[in-house]
Structure formats: structure tokens, C-alpha cells
Amino acid sequence: MDSTSLEPSLYTVKAVFILDNDGNRLLSKYYDPELYPSMKEQKNFERNVFNKTHKADNEIAFLEGMTIVYKSSIDLFFYVVGSAQENELMLMSVLNCMFESLSHILRKNVERRCLLDNMEGVFLVVDEIIDGGVILESDPQQVLQKVNYRADENPLTEQSVAQHLTEKLALTTNVLQSAKEQIKWSILK
């Protein structure tokens, strides 16, 4: 066995992908350029992984020299891929962080339609957890804080125009009041 493959590395995650109930790709990120460099190879790998895991009750699979941890929810399958020597618990912590963060963003409605409607948030979550194959975060609360998402706030599209204008007017009024007080104090000095 090659000794370089056993050396510890920060590059833990080889790929992350989310598939629907039919095995179609919804999101995928491959961090190792040598692992399935073409789109065709990636899709073949994903199809093989899906065929092996979509009916299984396990959480870990070994395929093509890769360690794969996965989780399903309603009509989605979440996968995190590492090398054969990778620690399954590390990969599972990434998977759980991703799933919990997305569950919070999607308001516990982790299904295909909601995921597609919120793809920008999904990409942000994945990017906050993994950067170039290096695990940056495994705590869902930290990830949510970094992507600056609060479930109790409605996005601007759901706010009425009057609410938005009222908030902006209040901010402008506060800035003007502060500026007036600074001018007043500078004149008095």
C-alpha cells in the first residue's frame, strides 16, 4: 500500500451531492479534481452510489475505493464522500451538519421542491461547511450564524412594501437625528 495515501490530510471530503428520489442530481460538488474529472464520470459514480444505497437502511457504503455516508429525507438523498481511509465519523459529522442546517433553512420541510426553491441557501450552507475538501465547520448553529439566516425573519419578498419602507425610514431618521446632534455639539464647542 502506498504510504502517501495514509498520511493525515485536511482534505477530508472528496465530494458532496444531493440526489432526488429518481437518482437525479440536484447539487454536487467534487473537491478532488482527479476523482471523476468529467461530468459523465461524476454522473456514473452518482448513479452507482444511488443504486447501491437508495433501498438500503445503512448510513455508510463503500464503493469504488470511496467511503460514502448518506441520509435520506422524504424524496432526497444526501451524500458525503471521502477516501477509503477516511474516518466515517468525520464524514458523518459533515453530513449531519449539512442536513440540520438545511432543515433549519427549509423550516423542517426537507424535500425536493423546497430545496430547489432555496438553492442559494443550500450552496451557502455547503460552502460554509466545506471549502475545497477541507471541513471548516460541523456545528449547524455556527453555519446558520455565518450564512446570517434567521428562521423568524421573513425574506424581503414576503414583506409588504409598507413594512420595508417603514424600516428604511426609521433607519434614515435615526441617522439624521445622530447627525443633527453631532453638528449641535460641534457648534457649541
Rosetta constraint file for C-alpha pairs under 8 A:
AtomPair CA 2 CA 6 HARMONIC 7.44 0.50
AtomPair CA 3 CA 7 HARMONIC 6.89 0.50
AtomPair CA 6 CA 85 HARMONIC 7.11 0.50
AtomPair CA 10 CA 133 HARMONIC 7.69 0.50
AtomPair CA 10 CA 134 HARMONIC 5.46 0.50
AtomPair CA 10 CA 135 HARMONIC 7.47 0.50
AtomPair CA 11 CA 132 HARMONIC 7.46 0.50
AtomPair CA 11 CA 133 HARMONIC 4.83 0.50
AtomPair CA 11 CA 134 HARMONIC 4.74 0.50
AtomPair CA 11 CA 135 HARMONIC 7.65 0.50
AtomPair CA 12 CA 82 HARMONIC 6.14 0.50
AtomPair CA 12 CA 83 HARMONIC 7.60 0.50
AtomPair CA 12 CA 86 HARMONIC 6.87 0.50
AtomPair CA 12 CA 91 HARMONIC 7.81 0.50
AtomPair CA 12 CA 133 HARMONIC 5.77 0.50
AtomPair CA 12 CA 134 HARMONIC 5.82 0.50
AtomPair CA 12 CA 135 HARMONIC 6.88 0.50
AtomPair CA 13 CA 31 HARMONIC 7.05 0.50
AtomPair CA 13 CA 80 HARMONIC 7.04 0.50
AtomPair CA 13 CA 81 HARMONIC 5.94 0.50
AtomPair CA 13 CA 82 HARMONIC 4.87 0.50
AtomPair CA 13 CA 83 HARMONIC 7.70 0.50
AtomPair CA 13 CA 91 HARMONIC 7.24 0.50
AtomPair CA 13 CA 130 HARMONIC 7.75 0.50
AtomPair CA 13 CA 133 HARMONIC 4.58 0.50
AtomPair CA 13 CA 134 HARMONIC 6.53 0.50
AtomPair CA 13 CA 135 HARMONIC 7.31 0.50
AtomPair CA 14 CA 30 HARMONIC 6.05 0.50
AtomPair CA 14 CA 31 HARMONIC 5.16 0.50
AtomPair CA 14 CA 32 HARMONIC 5.44 0.50
AtomPair CA 14 CA 35 HARMONIC 7.66 0.50
AtomPair CA 14 CA 80 HARMONIC 7.82 0.50
AtomPair CA 14 CA 81 HARMONIC 5.42 0.50
AtomPair CA 14 CA 82 HARMONIC 4.96 0.50
AtomPair CA 14 CA 83 HARMONIC 6.94 0.50
AtomPair CA 14 CA 133 HARMONIC 5.92 0.50
AtomPair CA 15 CA 28 HARMONIC 7.32 0.50
AtomPair CA 15 CA 29 HARMONIC 5.55 0.50
AtomPair CA 15 CA 30 HARMONIC 4.25 0.50
AtomPair CA 15 CA 31 HARMONIC 5.63 0.50
AtomPair CA 15 CA 32 HARMONIC 7.38 0.50
AtomPair CA 15 CA 80 HARMONIC 6.02 0.50
AtomPair CA 15 CA 81 HARMONIC 5.01 0.50
AtomPair CA 15 CA 82 HARMONIC 7.00 0.50
AtomPair CA 15 CA 133 HARMONIC 7.47 0.50
AtomPair CA 16 CA 28 HARMONIC 5.65 0.50
AtomPair CA 16 CA 29 HARMONIC 5.29 0.50
AtomPair CA 16 CA 30 HARMONIC 6.54 0.50
AtomPair CA 16 CA 78 HARMONIC 7.79 0.50
AtomPair CA 16 CA 79 HARMONIC 5.66 0.50
AtomPair CA 16 CA 80 HARMONIC 4.62 0.50
AtomPair CA 16 CA 81 HARMONIC 6.17 0.50
AtomPair CA 17 CA 25 HARMONIC 7.34 0.50
AtomPair CA 17 CA 26 HARMONIC 7.57 0.50
AtomPair CA 17 CA 27 HARMONIC 5.34 0.50
AtomPair CA 17 CA 28 HARMONIC 4.01 0.50
AtomPair CA 17 CA 29 HARMONIC 6.24 0.50
AtomPair CA 17 CA 78 HARMONIC 6.21 0.50
AtomPair CA 17 CA 79 HARMONIC 5.32 0.50
AtomPair CA 17 CA 80 HARMONIC 6.77 0.50
AtomPair CA 18 CA 25 HARMONIC 6.23 0.50
AtomPair CA 18 CA 26 HARMONIC 5.58 0.50
AtomPair CA 18 CA 27 HARMONIC 5.13 0.50
AtomPair CA 18 CA 28 HARMONIC 6.38 0.50
AtomPair CA 18 CA 76 HARMONIC 6.85 0.50
AtomPair CA 18 CA 77 HARMONIC 5.57 0.50
AtomPair CA 18 CA 78 HARMONIC 4.64 0.50
AtomPair CA 18 CA 79 HARMONIC 6.17 0.50
AtomPair CA 19 CA 23 HARMONIC 5.25 0.50
AtomPair CA 19 CA 24 HARMONIC 5.26 0.50
AtomPair CA 19 CA 25 HARMONIC 4.63 0.50
AtomPair CA 19 CA 26 HARMONIC 5.45 0.50
AtomPair CA 19 CA 27 HARMONIC 7.12 0.50
AtomPair CA 19 CA 50 HARMONIC 7.99 0.50
AtomPair CA 19 CA 76 HARMONIC 5.81 0.50
AtomPair CA 19 CA 77 HARMONIC 5.14 0.50
AtomPair CA 19 CA 78 HARMONIC 6.68 0.50
AtomPair CA 20 CA 24 HARMONIC 5.40 0.50
AtomPair CA 20 CA 25 HARMONIC 6.67 0.50
AtomPair CA 20 CA 26 HARMONIC 6.78 0.50
AtomPair CA 20 CA 75 HARMONIC 5.72 0.50
AtomPair CA 20 CA 76 HARMONIC 4.57 0.50
AtomPair CA 20 CA 77 HARMONIC 6.14 0.50
AtomPair CA 20 CA 112 HARMONIC 6.68 0.50
AtomPair CA 21 CA 75 HARMONIC 4.88 0.50
AtomPair CA 21 CA 76 HARMONIC 5.80 0.50
AtomPair CA 21 CA 77 HARMONIC 7.22 0.50
AtomPair CA 23 CA 46 HARMONIC 7.71 0.50
AtomPair CA 23 CA 47 HARMONIC 6.41 0.50
AtomPair CA 23 CA 50 HARMONIC 5.93 0.50
AtomPair CA 23 CA 51 HARMONIC 7.99 0.50
AtomPair CA 25 CA 43 HARMONIC 7.93 0.50
AtomPair CA 25 CA 46 HARMONIC 8.00 0.50
AtomPair CA 26 CA 116 HARMONIC 7.76 0.50
AtomPair CA 30 CA 35 HARMONIC 7.70 0.50
AtomPair CA 31 CA 132 HARMONIC 5.33 0.50
AtomPair CA 31 CA 133 HARMONIC 5.13 0.50
AtomPair CA 32 CA 133 HARMONIC 7.33 0.50
AtomPair CA 33 CA 37 HARMONIC 5.65 0.50
AtomPair CA 36 CA 41 HARMONIC 5.12 0.50
AtomPair CA 36 CA 42 HARMONIC 5.30 0.50
AtomPair CA 36 CA 45 HARMONIC 7.88 0.50
AtomPair CA 37 CA 41 HARMONIC 6.90 0.50
AtomPair CA 37 CA 42 HARMONIC 7.28 0.50
AtomPair CA 38 CA 42 HARMONIC 6.34 0.50
AtomPair CA 39 CA 43 HARMONIC 6.15 0.50
AtomPair CA 40 CA 44 HARMONIC 6.18 0.50
AtomPair CA 41 CA 45 HARMONIC 6.14 0.50
AtomPair CA 42 CA 46 HARMONIC 6.15 0.50
AtomPair CA 43 CA 47 HARMONIC 6.02 0.50
AtomPair CA 44 CA 48 HARMONIC 6.19 0.50
AtomPair CA 45 CA 49 HARMONIC 6.15 0.50
AtomPair CA 46 CA 50 HARMONIC 5.99 0.50
AtomPair CA 47 CA 51 HARMONIC 6.06 0.50
AtomPair CA 48 CA 52 HARMONIC 6.23 0.50
AtomPair CA 49 CA 53 HARMONIC 6.09 0.50
AtomPair CA 49 CA 63 HARMONIC 7.24 0.50
AtomPair CA 50 CA 54 HARMONIC 5.43 0.50
AtomPair CA 51 CA 55 HARMONIC 7.87 0.50
AtomPair CA 52 CA 56 HARMONIC 7.39 0.50
AtomPair CA 53 CA 57 HARMONIC 7.93 0.50
AtomPair CA 53 CA 58 HARMONIC 7.80 0.50
AtomPair CA 53 CA 61 HARMONIC 7.38 0.50
AtomPair CA 54 CA 77 HARMONIC 7.77 0.50
AtomPair CA 59 CA 69 HARMONIC 5.52 0.50
AtomPair CA 59 CA 70 HARMONIC 5.32 0.50
AtomPair CA 59 CA 71 HARMONIC 6.40 0.50
AtomPair CA 60 CA 67 HARMONIC 7.19 0.50
AtomPair CA 60 CA 68 HARMONIC 5.62 0.50
AtomPair CA 60 CA 69 HARMONIC 4.45 0.50
AtomPair CA 60 CA 70 HARMONIC 6.39 0.50
AtomPair CA 60 CA 88 HARMONIC 7.74 0.50
AtomPair CA 61 CA 67 HARMONIC 6.10 0.50
AtomPair CA 61 CA 68 HARMONIC 5.03 0.50
AtomPair CA 61 CA 69 HARMONIC 6.33 0.50
AtomPair CA 62 CA 66 HARMONIC 5.61 0.50
AtomPair CA 62 CA 67 HARMONIC 4.84 0.50
AtomPair CA 62 CA 68 HARMONIC 6.00 0.50
AtomPair CA 62 CA 84 HARMONIC 7.55 0.50
AtomPair CA 63 CA 67 HARMONIC 6.79 0.50
AtomPair CA 63 CA 68 HARMONIC 7.48 0.50
AtomPair CA 65 CA 83 HARMONIC 6.81 0.50
AtomPair CA 65 CA 84 HARMONIC 5.40 0.50
AtomPair CA 66 CA 81 HARMONIC 6.60 0.50
AtomPair CA 66 CA 82 HARMONIC 5.81 0.50
AtomPair CA 66 CA 83 HARMONIC 4.77 0.50
AtomPair CA 66 CA 84 HARMONIC 4.70 0.50
AtomPair CA 67 CA 81 HARMONIC 5.80 0.50
AtomPair CA 67 CA 82 HARMONIC 5.15 0.50
AtomPair CA 67 CA 83 HARMONIC 5.63 0.50
AtomPair CA 67 CA 84 HARMONIC 5.07 0.50
AtomPair CA 67 CA 85 HARMONIC 7.73 0.50
AtomPair CA 67 CA 86 HARMONIC 6.94 0.50
AtomPair CA 67 CA 88 HARMONIC 7.30 0.50
AtomPair CA 68 CA 79 HARMONIC 6.68 0.50
AtomPair CA 68 CA 80 HARMONIC 5.78 0.50
AtomPair CA 68 CA 81 HARMONIC 4.54 0.50
AtomPair CA 68 CA 82 HARMONIC 6.37 0.50
AtomPair CA 69 CA 79 HARMONIC 5.83 0.50
AtomPair CA 69 CA 80 HARMONIC 5.43 0.50
AtomPair CA 69 CA 81 HARMONIC 6.58 0.50
AtomPair CA 69 CA 88 HARMONIC 7.24 0.50
AtomPair CA 69 CA 91 HARMONIC 6.60 0.50
AtomPair CA 69 CA 92 HARMONIC 6.17 0.50
AtomPair CA 69 CA 95 HARMONIC 7.33 0.50
AtomPair CA 70 CA 77 HARMONIC 6.93 0.50
AtomPair CA 70 CA 78 HARMONIC 5.39 0.50
AtomPair CA 70 CA 79 HARMONIC 4.45 0.50
AtomPair CA 70 CA 80 HARMONIC 6.42 0.50
AtomPair CA 70 CA 92 HARMONIC 7.97 0.50
AtomPair CA 70 CA 95 HARMONIC 7.17 0.50
AtomPair CA 71 CA 77 HARMONIC 5.80 0.50
AtomPair CA 71 CA 78 HARMONIC 5.25 0.50
AtomPair CA 71 CA 79 HARMONIC 6.81 0.50
AtomPair CA 71 CA 95 HARMONIC 7.78 0.50
AtomPair CA 72 CA 76 HARMONIC 5.57 0.50
AtomPair CA 72 CA 77 HARMONIC 4.35 0.50
AtomPair CA 72 CA 78 HARMONIC 6.14 0.50
AtomPair CA 73 CA 77 HARMONIC 6.49 0.50
AtomPair CA 73 CA 110 HARMONIC 6.50 0.50
AtomPair CA 73 CA 111 HARMONIC 6.88 0.50
AtomPair CA 74 CA 110 HARMONIC 7.21 0.50
AtomPair CA 74 CA 111 HARMONIC 5.95 0.50
AtomPair CA 75 CA 111 HARMONIC 5.77 0.50
AtomPair CA 75 CA 112 HARMONIC 6.19 0.50
AtomPair CA 76 CA 110 HARMONIC 7.75 0.50
AtomPair CA 76 CA 111 HARMONIC 6.17 0.50
AtomPair CA 76 CA 112 HARMONIC 6.24 0.50
AtomPair CA 78 CA 95 HARMONIC 7.41 0.50
AtomPair CA 78 CA 99 HARMONIC 7.75 0.50
AtomPair CA 79 CA 95 HARMONIC 7.13 0.50
AtomPair CA 80 CA 91 HARMONIC 6.39 0.50
AtomPair CA 80 CA 92 HARMONIC 7.75 0.50
AtomPair CA 80 CA 94 HARMONIC 7.47 0.50
AtomPair CA 80 CA 95 HARMONIC 6.18 0.50
AtomPair CA 81 CA 91 HARMONIC 7.37 0.50
AtomPair CA 82 CA 86 HARMONIC 5.83 0.50
AtomPair CA 82 CA 91 HARMONIC 7.06 0.50
AtomPair CA 86 CA 90 HARMONIC 7.84 0.50
AtomPair CA 86 CA 91 HARMONIC 7.77 0.50
AtomPair CA 87 CA 91 HARMONIC 6.66 0.50
AtomPair CA 88 CA 92 HARMONIC 5.98 0.50
AtomPair CA 89 CA 93 HARMONIC 6.08 0.50
AtomPair CA 90 CA 94 HARMONIC 6.52 0.50
AtomPair CA 91 CA 95 HARMONIC 6.30 0.50
AtomPair CA 92 CA 96 HARMONIC 6.02 0.50
AtomPair CA 93 CA 97 HARMONIC 6.02 0.50
AtomPair CA 93 CA 138 HARMONIC 6.04 0.50
AtomPair CA 94 CA 98 HARMONIC 6.12 0.50
AtomPair CA 94 CA 129 HARMONIC 7.12 0.50
AtomPair CA 94 CA 135 HARMONIC 7.46 0.50
AtomPair CA 94 CA 137 HARMONIC 7.85 0.50
AtomPair CA 94 CA 138 HARMONIC 5.69 0.50
AtomPair CA 95 CA 99 HARMONIC 6.08 0.50
AtomPair CA 96 CA 100 HARMONIC 5.95 0.50
AtomPair CA 96 CA 138 HARMONIC 7.99 0.50
AtomPair CA 97 CA 101 HARMONIC 5.97 0.50
AtomPair CA 97 CA 129 HARMONIC 7.71 0.50
AtomPair CA 97 CA 138 HARMONIC 5.33 0.50
AtomPair CA 97 CA 139 HARMONIC 5.90 0.50
AtomPair CA 97 CA 140 HARMONIC 5.01 0.50
AtomPair CA 98 CA 102 HARMONIC 6.09 0.50
AtomPair CA 98 CA 125 HARMONIC 6.85 0.50
AtomPair CA 98 CA 126 HARMONIC 6.69 0.50
AtomPair CA 98 CA 129 HARMONIC 7.26 0.50
AtomPair CA 98 CA 140 HARMONIC 7.18 0.50
AtomPair CA 99 CA 103 HARMONIC 5.95 0.50
AtomPair CA 100 CA 104 HARMONIC 6.24 0.50
AtomPair CA 100 CA 140 HARMONIC 6.09 0.50
AtomPair CA 101 CA 105 HARMONIC 6.31 0.50
AtomPair CA 101 CA 125 HARMONIC 6.97 0.50
AtomPair CA 101 CA 140 HARMONIC 5.06 0.50
AtomPair CA 101 CA 141 HARMONIC 7.43 0.50
AtomPair CA 101 CA 143 HARMONIC 6.94 0.50
AtomPair CA 101 CA 144 HARMONIC 6.42 0.50
AtomPair CA 102 CA 106 HARMONIC 5.87 0.50
AtomPair CA 102 CA 110 HARMONIC 7.28 0.50
AtomPair CA 102 CA 122 HARMONIC 6.63 0.50
AtomPair CA 102 CA 125 HARMONIC 7.28 0.50
AtomPair CA 103 CA 107 HARMONIC 5.89 0.50
AtomPair CA 103 CA 108 HARMONIC 4.67 0.50
AtomPair CA 103 CA 109 HARMONIC 6.59 0.50
AtomPair CA 103 CA 110 HARMONIC 5.71 0.50
AtomPair CA 104 CA 108 HARMONIC 5.87 0.50
AtomPair CA 104 CA 151 HARMONIC 7.16 0.50
AtomPair CA 105 CA 121 HARMONIC 7.42 0.50
AtomPair CA 105 CA 149 HARMONIC 7.36 0.50
AtomPair CA 105 CA 151 HARMONIC 6.64 0.50
AtomPair CA 106 CA 110 HARMONIC 6.08 0.50
AtomPair CA 106 CA 114 HARMONIC 6.51 0.50
AtomPair CA 106 CA 115 HARMONIC 7.12 0.50
AtomPair CA 106 CA 118 HARMONIC 7.58 0.50
AtomPair CA 107 CA 151 HARMONIC 7.18 0.50
AtomPair CA 109 CA 114 HARMONIC 6.86 0.50
AtomPair CA 110 CA 114 HARMONIC 6.73 0.50
AtomPair CA 110 CA 115 HARMONIC 6.78 0.50
AtomPair CA 111 CA 115 HARMONIC 6.08 0.50
AtomPair CA 112 CA 116 HARMONIC 6.16 0.50
AtomPair CA 113 CA 117 HARMONIC 6.23 0.50
AtomPair CA 114 CA 118 HARMONIC 6.29 0.50
AtomPair CA 115 CA 119 HARMONIC 6.01 0.50
AtomPair CA 115 CA 122 HARMONIC 7.30 0.50
AtomPair CA 118 CA 122 HARMONIC 6.46 0.50
AtomPair CA 119 CA 123 HARMONIC 6.18 0.50
AtomPair CA 120 CA 124 HARMONIC 6.26 0.50
AtomPair CA 121 CA 125 HARMONIC 6.16 0.50
AtomPair CA 121 CA 147 HARMONIC 7.99 0.50
AtomPair CA 122 CA 126 HARMONIC 6.31 0.50
AtomPair CA 123 CA 127 HARMONIC 6.06 0.50
AtomPair CA 124 CA 128 HARMONIC 6.12 0.50
AtomPair CA 124 CA 147 HARMONIC 6.58 0.50
AtomPair CA 125 CA 129 HARMONIC 6.33 0.50
AtomPair CA 125 CA 143 HARMONIC 6.62 0.50
AtomPair CA 125 CA 144 HARMONIC 7.58 0.50
AtomPair CA 125 CA 147 HARMONIC 6.96 0.50
AtomPair CA 126 CA 130 HARMONIC 6.07 0.50
AtomPair CA 127 CA 131 HARMONIC 5.93 0.50
AtomPair CA 128 CA 136 HARMONIC 6.78 0.50
AtomPair CA 128 CA 137 HARMONIC 6.87 0.50
AtomPair CA 128 CA 143 HARMONIC 6.18 0.50
AtomPair CA 128 CA 146 HARMONIC 7.34 0.50
AtomPair CA 128 CA 147 HARMONIC 7.53 0.50
AtomPair CA 129 CA 135 HARMONIC 5.96 0.50
AtomPair CA 129 CA 136 HARMONIC 5.21 0.50
AtomPair CA 129 CA 137 HARMONIC 4.79 0.50
AtomPair CA 129 CA 138 HARMONIC 6.52 0.50
AtomPair CA 129 CA 143 HARMONIC 6.92 0.50
AtomPair CA 130 CA 134 HARMONIC 5.47 0.50
AtomPair CA 130 CA 135 HARMONIC 4.65 0.50
AtomPair CA 130 CA 136 HARMONIC 5.49 0.50
AtomPair CA 130 CA 137 HARMONIC 7.23 0.50
AtomPair CA 131 CA 135 HARMONIC 6.59 0.50
AtomPair CA 131 CA 136 HARMONIC 6.73 0.50
AtomPair CA 137 CA 142 HARMONIC 7.38 0.50
AtomPair CA 137 CA 143 HARMONIC 6.85 0.50
AtomPair CA 138 CA 143 HARMONIC 7.82 0.50
AtomPair CA 139 CA 143 HARMONIC 6.42 0.50
AtomPair CA 140 CA 144 HARMONIC 6.13 0.50
AtomPair CA 141 CA 145 HARMONIC 6.12 0.50
AtomPair CA 142 CA 146 HARMONIC 6.10 0.50
AtomPair CA 143 CA 147 HARMONIC 6.24 0.50
AtomPair CA 144 CA 148 HARMONIC 6.02 0.50
AtomPair CA 144 CA 149 HARMONIC 5.60 0.50
AtomPair CA 144 CA 150 HARMONIC 7.63 0.50
AtomPair CA 145 CA 149 HARMONIC 6.35 0.50
AtomPair CA 154 CA 158 HARMONIC 5.97 0.50
AtomPair CA 154 CA 159 HARMONIC 6.66 0.50
AtomPair CA 155 CA 159 HARMONIC 6.75 0.50
AtomPair CA 156 CA 160 HARMONIC 7.93 0.50
AtomPair CA 156 CA 164 HARMONIC 7.56 0.50
AtomPair CA 159 CA 163 HARMONIC 6.35 0.50
AtomPair CA 159 CA 164 HARMONIC 6.67 0.50
AtomPair CA 160 CA 164 HARMONIC 6.48 0.50
AtomPair CA 161 CA 165 HARMONIC 6.12 0.50
AtomPair CA 162 CA 166 HARMONIC 5.99 0.50
AtomPair CA 163 CA 167 HARMONIC 6.24 0.50
AtomPair CA 164 CA 168 HARMONIC 6.30 0.50
AtomPair CA 165 CA 169 HARMONIC 5.95 0.50
AtomPair CA 166 CA 170 HARMONIC 6.13 0.50
AtomPair CA 167 CA 171 HARMONIC 6.34 0.50
AtomPair CA 168 CA 172 HARMONIC 6.16 0.50
AtomPair CA 169 CA 173 HARMONIC 6.04 0.50
AtomPair CA 170 CA 174 HARMONIC 6.23 0.50
AtomPair CA 171 CA 175 HARMONIC 6.32 0.50
AtomPair CA 172 CA 176 HARMONIC 6.19 0.50
AtomPair CA 173 CA 177 HARMONIC 6.11 0.50
AtomPair CA 174 CA 178 HARMONIC 6.18 0.50
AtomPair CA 175 CA 179 HARMONIC 6.20 0.50
AtomPair CA 176 CA 180 HARMONIC 6.14 0.50
AtomPair CA 177 CA 181 HARMONIC 6.30 0.50
AtomPair CA 178 CA 182 HARMONIC 6.31 0.50
AtomPair CA 179 CA 183 HARMONIC 6.25 0.50
AtomPair CA 180 CA 184 HARMONIC 6.10 0.50
AtomPair CA 181 CA 185 HARMONIC 6.19 0.50
AtomPair CA 182 CA 186 HARMONIC 6.15 0.50
AtomPair CA 183 CA 187 HARMONIC 6.18 0.50
AtomPair CA 184 CA 188 HARMONIC 6.30 0.50
AtomPair CA 185 CA 189 HARMONIC 6.31 0.50
